[in-house]
Amino acid sequence: MDIADIYVHDGILLRVIEEPKHARVTMEVELPILERGEQLESRLLVFEDVYGYEIVEGLKNGCPTLLNLSVVGKEGRWSRVRLDTTVGYREILCVSVRVLEHPPNP
């Protein structure tokens, strides 16, 4: 999937799962169903073949709101993917990103 096809604006970051054994970072998120839509659906943002993950965010009560997802650089075979939030940003150095359906938490 092309990063440009992943719309995150006004989504919510709920939880991040790091799996060093599999070089994977999975973010449980709620993403807009349609661009500029208010209805959100549970999804997983899965970053594969992760080489680095950096969080540059301030403190906030509650979950960060997502603003933008983009590629901000290349380092060898890895893309530097930046996820801007209302409290800063996160950068993931990875080979691929995909969006999966995720059932809502009970």
N, CA, C and O of each residue as an XYZ file, in Angstrom:
424
protein
N       0.839     -1.184      0.000
C       0.000      0.000      0.000
C       0.882      1.245      0.000
O       1.890      1.312      0.703
N       0.487      2.212     -0.789
C       1.192      3.487     -0.872
C       0.793      4.350      0.328
O      -0.390      4.445      0.656
N       1.767      4.974      0.980
C       1.505      5.833      2.147
C       0.468      6.900      1.807
O      -0.360      7.246      2.650
N       0.504      7.420      0.591
C      -0.438      8.477      0.200
C      -1.884      7.987      0.249
O      -2.801      8.806      0.326
N      -2.110      6.680      0.207
C      -3.455      6.118      0.247
C      -3.989      5.947      1.671
O      -5.150      5.579      1.853
N      -3.159      6.208      2.675
C      -3.570      6.017      4.065
C      -3.971      7.374      4.653
O      -3.117      8.230      4.885
N      -5.258      7.562      4.889
C      -5.779      8.825      5.424
C      -5.942      8.688      6.937
O      -6.689      7.827      7.403
N      -5.252      9.528      7.703
C      -5.281      9.409      9.159
C      -5.836     10.644      9.868
O      -6.098     10.586     11.069
N      -6.020     11.754      9.163
C      -6.372     13.020      9.810
C      -7.610     12.880     10.696
O      -8.649     12.380     10.266
N      -7.473     13.332     11.939
C      -8.508     13.262     12.971
C      -8.753     11.846     13.488
O      -9.741     11.591     14.177
N      -7.838     10.919     13.148
C      -7.884      9.593     13.754
C      -7.324      9.670     15.175
O      -6.841     10.715     15.609
N      -7.397      8.552     15.885
C      -6.946      8.512     17.280
C      -5.978      7.350     17.463
O      -6.245      6.232     17.023
N      -4.851      7.625     18.118
C      -3.875      6.590     18.446
C      -4.230      6.024     19.815
O      -4.218      6.742     20.815
N      -4.551      4.713     19.853
C      -4.979      4.078     21.094
C      -3.857      3.337     21.815
O      -3.733      3.423     23.037
N      -3.045      2.610     21.057
C      -2.001      1.774     21.673
C      -0.963      1.413     20.627
O      -1.268      1.317     19.439
N       0.279      1.212     21.085
C       1.369      0.796     20.206
C       1.955     -0.506     20.745
O       2.239     -0.632     21.936
N       2.130     -1.471     19.840
C       2.700     -2.767     20.197
C       4.006     -2.925     19.425
O       4.017     -2.909     18.194
N       5.104     -3.077     20.162
C       6.413     -3.293     19.544
C       6.727     -4.780     19.589
O       6.597     -5.417     20.634
N       7.141     -5.329     18.455
C       7.511     -6.735     18.366
C       8.930     -6.836     17.813
O       9.107     -7.063     16.616
N       9.949     -6.671     18.669
C      11.335     -6.688     18.206
C      11.714     -7.987     17.487
O      12.483     -7.956     16.526
N      11.189     -9.111     17.938
C      11.515    -10.403     17.321
C      11.122    -10.426     15.843
O      11.786    -11.063     15.026
N      10.040     -9.728     15.511
C       9.543     -9.713     14.125
C       9.841     -8.397     13.410
O       9.405     -8.198     12.277
N      10.583     -7.493     14.065
C      10.905     -6.173     13.502
C       9.633     -5.463     13.033
O       9.557     -4.962     11.911
N       8.628     -5.435     13.934
C       7.317     -4.878     13.584
C       6.820     -3.959     14.692
O       7.030     -4.215     15.878
N       6.159     -2.886     14.280
C       5.458     -1.995     15.194
C       4.013     -1.930     14.703
O       3.753     -1.638     13.535
N       3.079     -2.207     15.610
C       1.661     -2.174     15.269
C       0.978     -1.114     16.114
O       1.112     -1.103     17.337
N       0.247     -0.225     15.460
C      -0.491      0.812     16.171
C      -1.980      0.518     16.067
O      -2.529      0.397     14.972
N      -2.626      0.406     17.227
C      -4.080      0.300     17.253
C      -4.616      1.719     17.170
O      -4.312      2.566     18.009
N      -5.413      1.960     16.148
C      -5.914      3.307     15.886
C      -7.388      3.260     15.544
O      -7.942      2.201     15.249
N      -8.010      4.414     15.587
C      -9.334      4.608     15.013
C      -9.144      5.610     13.888
O      -8.687      6.731     14.115
N      -9.496      5.204     12.674
C      -9.291      6.058     11.497
C     -10.629      6.453     10.895
O     -11.605      5.713     11.010
N     -10.680      7.617     10.252
C     -11.905      8.046      9.576
C     -12.270      7.069      8.465
O     -11.405      6.570      7.745
N     -13.559      6.808      8.343
C     -14.027      5.937      7.264
C     -13.851      6.641      5.919
O     -13.409      6.033      4.944
N     -14.197      7.910      5.877
C     -14.066      8.724      4.661
C     -13.248      9.963      4.989
O     -13.259     10.438      6.124
N     -12.542     10.483      3.997
C     -11.834     11.741      4.214
C     -12.830     12.801      4.656
O     -13.919     12.925      4.096
N     -12.442     13.551      5.657
C     -13.252     14.620      6.233
C     -14.516     14.104      6.903
O     -15.400     14.892      7.240
N     -14.615     12.799      7.101
C     -15.766     12.229      7.793
C     -15.529     12.169      9.286
O     -14.385     12.161      9.740
N     -16.612     12.126     10.056
C     -16.494     12.105     11.511
C     -16.541     10.695     12.078
O     -16.099     10.474     13.206
N     -17.066      9.738     11.323
C     -17.186      8.376     11.825
C     -15.826      7.664     11.740
O     -15.154      7.707     10.710
N     -15.436      7.006     12.849
C     -14.152      6.319     12.925
C     -14.353      4.810     13.008
O     -15.363      4.333     13.524
N     -13.365      4.061     12.484
C     -13.374      2.598     12.572
C     -12.048      2.121     13.143
O     -11.000      2.716     12.895
N     -12.108      1.035     13.914
C     -10.890      0.444     14.480
C     -10.049     -0.154     13.370
O     -10.550     -0.894     12.523
N      -8.759      0.177     13.383
C      -7.810     -0.321     12.379
C      -6.472     -0.593     13.054
O      -6.234     -0.176     14.187
N      -5.611     -1.295     12.344
C      -4.233     -1.502     12.763
C      -3.338     -0.891     11.699
O      -3.505     -1.173     10.512
N      -2.390     -0.056     12.110
C      -1.330      0.416     11.222
C      -0.132     -0.479     11.520
O       0.401     -0.449     12.630
N       0.294     -1.268     10.550
C       1.365     -2.233     10.768
C       2.594     -1.786      9.976
O       2.558     -1.690      8.750
N       3.673     -1.517     10.697
C       4.944     -1.112     10.108
C       5.860     -2.327     10.126
O       6.166     -2.858     11.194
N       6.304     -2.776      8.938
C       7.091     -3.998      8.809
C       8.568     -3.694      8.568
O       8.927     -2.653      8.017
N       9.406     -4.626      8.993
C      10.853     -4.543      8.838
C      11.361     -3.220      9.414
O      12.053     -2.452      8.745
N      10.998     -2.979     10.668
C      11.321     -1.729     11.359
C      12.775     -1.741     11.817
O      13.253     -2.708     12.409
N      13.453     -0.655     11.531
C      14.845     -0.488     11.920
C      14.984      0.535     13.046
O      15.982      0.535     13.767
N      13.987      1.406     13.196
C      14.014      2.414     14.241
C      12.634      2.997     14.470
O      11.813      3.067     13.555
N      12.384      3.421     15.725
C      11.092      4.005     16.102
C      11.361      5.082     17.140
O      11.914      4.793     18.201
N      10.977      6.317     16.850
C      11.257      7.447     17.729
C       9.966      8.202     18.031
O       9.154      8.456     17.141
N       9.793      8.555     19.303
C       8.623      9.319     19.734
C       9.109     10.687     20.216
O       9.945     10.775     21.115
N       8.579     11.748     19.610
C       8.917     13.116     20.007
C       7.592     13.821     20.284
O       7.065     14.546     19.440
N       7.071     13.594     21.481
C       5.771     14.137     21.841
C       5.802     14.678     23.268
O       6.561     14.207     24.115
N       4.962     15.674     23.508
C       4.792     16.210     24.849
C       3.722     15.430     25.594
O       3.129     14.495     25.056
N       3.487     15.818     26.821
C       2.486     15.154     27.644
C       1.087     15.640     27.298
O       0.874     16.801     26.949
N       0.145     14.715     27.405
C      -1.258     15.045     27.164
C      -2.095     14.011     27.881
O      -1.749     12.830     27.899
N      -3.183     14.441     28.468
C      -4.142     13.486     29.008
C      -4.951     12.922     27.865
O      -5.471     13.672     27.039
N      -5.063     11.604     27.808
C      -5.828     10.979     26.748
C      -4.957     10.579     25.579
O      -3.729     10.643     25.641
N      -5.606     10.171     24.533
C      -4.925      9.641     23.351
C      -4.616     10.764     22.355
O      -5.425     11.675     22.180
N      -3.442     10.700     21.699
C      -3.125     11.704     20.679
C      -4.052     11.582     19.462
O      -4.451     10.488     19.064
N      -4.372     12.727     18.899
C      -5.121     12.763     17.642
C      -4.109     12.779     16.505
O      -3.108     13.493     16.563
N      -4.375     11.989     15.473
C      -3.477     11.892     14.322
C      -3.749     13.033     13.352
O      -4.898     13.423     13.144
N      -2.689     13.561     12.766
C      -2.829     14.665     11.824
C      -2.412     14.289     10.409
O      -3.113     14.608      9.448
N      -1.259     13.604     10.275
C      -0.748     13.314      8.937
C       0.219     12.142      8.998
O       0.895     11.935     10.006
N       0.280     11.383      7.921
C       1.225     10.276      7.752
C       1.935     10.505      6.427
O       1.292     10.625      5.385
N       3.275     10.565      6.468
C       4.010     10.844      5.239
C       5.405     10.236      5.292
O       5.917      9.910      6.363
N       6.008     10.089      4.116
C       7.398      9.665      4.024
C       8.241     10.926      3.985
O       8.043     11.787      3.129
N       9.195     11.034      4.929
C      10.015     12.244      5.016
C      11.469     11.996      4.630
O      12.288     12.913      4.679
N      11.794     10.761      4.247
C      13.158     10.473      3.826
C      13.361      9.002      3.523
O      12.504      8.165      3.805
N      14.517      8.706      2.943
C      14.912      7.332      2.628
C      16.309      7.111      3.186
O      17.163      7.995      3.124
N      16.529      5.924      3.729
C      17.844      5.519      4.210
C      18.050      4.083      3.756
O      17.551      3.148      4.381
N      18.782      3.913      2.674
C      18.948      2.578      2.111
C      17.607      2.042      1.650
O      16.895      2.699      0.890
N      17.262      0.852      2.110
C      15.990      0.250      1.698
C      14.822      0.669      2.580
O      13.682      0.286      2.318
N      15.096      1.464      3.641
C      14.063      1.886      4.572
C      13.522      3.265      4.224
O      14.241      4.134      3.731
N      12.238      3.437      4.496
C      11.605      4.751      4.390
C      11.441      5.302      5.795
O      11.112      4.564      6.724
N      11.671      6.605      5.950
C      11.411      7.263      7.238
C       9.982      7.801      7.169
O       9.702      8.783      6.482
N       9.089      7.133      7.898
C       7.672      7.479      7.889
C       7.384      8.322      9.133
O       7.733      7.944     10.251
N       6.748      9.458      8.917
C       6.447     10.379     10.024
C       4.939     10.424     10.254
O       4.156     10.618      9.324
N       4.555     10.240     11.509
C       3.162     10.331     11.921
C       3.041     11.554     12.823
O       3.465     11.529     13.979
N       2.456     12.632     12.280
C       2.262     13.856     13.057
C       1.015     13.706     13.923
O      -0.010     13.193     13.474
N       1.118     14.165     15.180
C      -0.004     14.112     16.109
C      -0.205     15.493     16.726
O       0.573     16.416     16.484
N      -1.244     15.614     17.515
C      -1.535     16.894     18.164
C      -0.535     17.232     19.262
O      -0.528     18.357     19.763
N       0.314     16.272     19.646
C       1.289     16.532     20.713
C       2.738     16.384     20.247
O       3.653     16.389     21.071
N       2.956     16.255     18.946
C       4.308     16.107     18.401
C       4.309     15.212     17.178
O       3.491     15.370     16.272
N       5.254     14.253     17.166
C       5.316     13.327     16.041
C       6.016     12.038     16.450
O       6.673     11.965     17.488
N       5.856     11.027     15.609
C       6.545      9.747     15.742
C       7.155      9.436     14.382
O       6.528      9.667     13.348
N       8.384      8.912     14.382
C       9.024      8.499     13.135
C       9.399      7.033     13.221
O       9.954      6.567     14.216
N       9.083      6.321     12.156
C       9.352      4.896     12.066
C      10.179      4.662     10.813
O       9.759      5.030      9.715
N      11.342      4.058     10.965
C      12.178      3.681      9.826
C      11.778      2.254      9.475
O      12.055      1.330     10.240
N      11.124      2.058      8.313
C      10.561      0.755      7.979
C      10.573      0.533      6.467
O      10.844      1.447      5.688
N      10.271     -0.704      6.075
C      10.204     -1.046      4.654
C       8.783     -0.888      4.114
O       8.600     -0.473      2.970
N       7.765     -1.218      4.938
C       6.392     -1.112      4.445
C       5.421     -0.793      5.572
O       5.698     -1.022      6.750
N       4.265     -0.251      5.165
C       3.169      0.064      6.084
C       1.896     -0.479      5.460
O       1.667     -0.342      4.258
N       1.067     -1.101      6.301
C      -0.230     -1.561      5.799
C      -1.305     -1.285      6.833
O      -1.020     -1.146      8.023
N      -2.537     -1.208      6.369
C      -3.683     -0.984      7.238
C      -4.512     -2.255      7.233
O      -4.849     -2.790      6.177
N      -4.835     -2.732      8.432
C      -5.659     -3.935      8.579
C      -6.910     -3.596      9.368
O      -6.903     -2.688     10.200
N      -7.981     -4.328      9.106
C      -9.186     -4.186      9.920
C      -8.872     -4.721     11.309
O      -8.066     -5.638     11.469
N      -9.509     -4.143     12.298
C      -9.288     -4.557     13.679
C     -10.619     -4.491     14.405
O     -11.279     -3.452     14.394
N     -11.019     -5.578     15.032
C     -12.283     -5.518     15.758
C     -12.180     -4.551     16.936
O     -11.120     -4.447     17.552
N     -13.249     -3.851     17.254
C     -13.190     -2.909     18.372
C     -12.927     -3.638     19.679
O     -13.290     -4.803     19.842
N     -12.281     -2.925     20.621
C     -12.027     -3.502     21.938
C     -13.347     -3.592     22.698
O     -14.198     -2.711     22.580
N     -13.514     -4.669     23.485
C     -14.797     -4.818     24.230
C     -14.960     -3.760     25.294
O     -15.969     -3.744     25.999
